[in-house]
């Protein structure tokens, strides 16, 4: 039943993407929407780690930017086809993230965040200084082939097509993650997050599930990185910088990490907020910081938590009105 409900919700979400496309004739606006959707996938990855492991990462830009660099290097050196390279990049991200996690998830709280920051910045400096391989601070272009999965590059890179591809990937990734977290594995990781000592006491091995969650969140961030690389056709060290991770983390907090779609809502709200600011966009981070403080004070579980409370209140009011009319 849960699978059917999730499938129906996903189909409705896909239809919503089509409606957005029909109601948006402007190519530049579609470009902003595509950017927002890509960061929604990235925020989903960061949110998974916070939701299931209770850990804050300042280094997930490593996987976001690393996916673009991995794709660029493979295509430039002609190691394999682009389609196979996409899968290879995600597989390498999963393995690397899992191996890193086996070490750093043992460290609690702030120390974990500082470790992810250090690893991410180390990768940033390495890429920025490896000018002969990565182009250094100037970045590198990604030589995408003329066709990808049988679709011409010129058709794929049209704003409408790229938006729908990104939206469909967001829906599919969210569906897959939801199904994974609805299994026993999701329940085990939630139990470890709530009380790791008690979980160990009842016989649960805590290291492996926590490392797998970290790897899952890294792969989702990598998917976002691949879409960003396709969208721009370019990758630079700035995509690996800790500030990218921090901004995405703000999106997660604003949207609410307790709900799976919270980070997605937060990312979309962030980009719509920036777009609405118009000429005030240069002060967007300061204004968004004030909005973040207001959200934390008045709705610690983010926008999705506030919407859930509002929905429950309306439902109770409606039920009370119906009972009174009888």
C-alpha positions, -999 to +999 in steps of 0.1 A: +000+000+000+028+024+009+045+017-025+013+024-044+007+056-025+043+068-031+040+058-068+008+078-072+023+108-054+053+106-077+031+106-108+012+136-095+046+153-089+057+146-124+024+161-137+030+192-115+064+196-133+046+196-167+021+222-154+050+244-143+066+240-177+033+250-195+029+281-172+065+293-177+070+306-212+102+324-203+135+305-210+154+325-184+128+317-158+130+281-167+168+283-162+163+296-127+138+268-120+162+242-133+189+256-110+165+254-081+156+218-088+192+208-091+199+223-057+168+207-043+183+173-051+216+184-035+196+196-004+178+162-003+212+145+000+223+168+028+189+163+045+191+125+044+223+126+065+208+150+090+175+132+091+188+097+095+221+101+112+215+134+130+248+147+116+256+180+099+280+180+070+299+211+057+317+190+031+291+176+008+301+200-019+330+175-023+305+150-039+285+177-057+315+192-074+335+160-075+308+144-098+313+172-123+351+169-122+349+131-125+326+134-155+348+160-171+380+140-167+365+108-180+350+125-211+382+144-218+404+113-216+378+092-236+379+064-211+343+053-217+310+064-231+292+092-214+263+069-203+287+045-186+306+074-172+275+087-154+271+053-136+309+050-129+310+085-113+281+077-090+297+043-081+330+059-073+313+085-051+294+058-033+326+038-026+347+068-016+319+082+007+315+048+023+352+045+031+354+080+044+323+074+065+337+043+081+362+066+098+344+099+104+309+087+115+326+074+147+331+111+156+301+128+172+285+162+168+306+193+160+338+173+155+321+154+126+311+187+110+347+200+113+360+168+098+337+170+067+348+207+064+385+198+065+381+169+039+360+191+016+385+221+018+414+197+012+397+186-020+390+222-030+426+232-026+439+201-044+416+208-074+424+245-075+462+238-076+461+209-101+461+232-130+475+207-155+446+183-148+416+203-137+424+237-151+430+251-117+411+281-105+399+287-141+379+255-141+373+231-170+348+227-197+330+193-199+330+179-234+296+163-235+290+141-266+267+150-294+241+125-281+233+113-246+210+083-242+200+086-278+190+123-274+208+150-293+227+174-271+211+204-287+177+191-279+187+180-244+201+214-234+169+233-244+156+250-212+123+232-213+139+198-218+165+203-192+140+215-167+118+184-172+148+161-170+159+177-138+124+176-124+119+139-133+153+130-117+142+148-085+109+129-084+126+095-091+154+101-066+129+112-039+108+081-046+138+057-044+151+074-011+116+072+004+113+035-004+147+028+011+139+047+043+106+029+046+124-004+049+138-020+081+171-002+072+154+031+076+139+021+110+173+009+122+192+041+112+165+062+129+168+041+161+206+046+160+202+083+155+178+086+185+199+065+209+230+048+196+240+033+229+206+016+233+207+004+197+241-013+205+227-028+237+199-046+217+225-060+193+224-035+164+258-029+147+257+009+143+288+016+122+277+000+089+242+016+088+255+050+096+282+047+069+256+035+043+234+065+051+264+088+045+272+070+012+235+073+001+235+111+009+267+115-011+253+097-041+222+119-041+245+150-039+265+134-068+234+131-089+228+169-084+264+175-094+260+156-126+229+176-135+247+209-127+276+198-150+251+191-178+233+223-172+264+246-174+289+224-193+315+237-170+330+229-135+352+251-113+367+247-078+340+270-064+316+241-066+337+223-040+339+252-016+325+248+019+302+278+013+282+257-012+276+230+015+267+257+041+242+274+017+226+240+010+225+233+047+206+265+052+180+253+026+176+221+046+170+239+079+146+264+063+126+236+047+128+212+076+148+181+077+123+160+097+102+156+065+119+140+035+105+167+012+116+195+036+150+201+020+134+202-014+109+228-002+137+248+014+158+248-018+129+259-040+119+286-014+155+299-014+157+304-051+122+319-054+131+342-025+162+353-044+142+359-076+116+379-058+142+402-043+151+416-077+174+445-072+179+436-036+195+403-046+230+415-037+218+415-001+200+381-005+222+362+021+217+388+048+179+389+042+178+351+040+198+350+073+170+370+090+144+347+075+164+317+088+164+331+123+126+337+121+121+301+109+143+287+137+125+308+164+089+303+153+091+270+135+122+249+145+110+221+122+110+244+092+084+254+066+072+218+062+066+216+099+047+249+099+026+237+069+018+204+087+007+222+118-015+245+097-030+216+079-038+197+111-054+229+126-076+233+095-085+197+096-095+199+133-115+231+126-133+215+097-140+183+118-154+205+146-176+225+122-190+193+107-196+177+141-214+210+153-236+211+122-249+176+130 
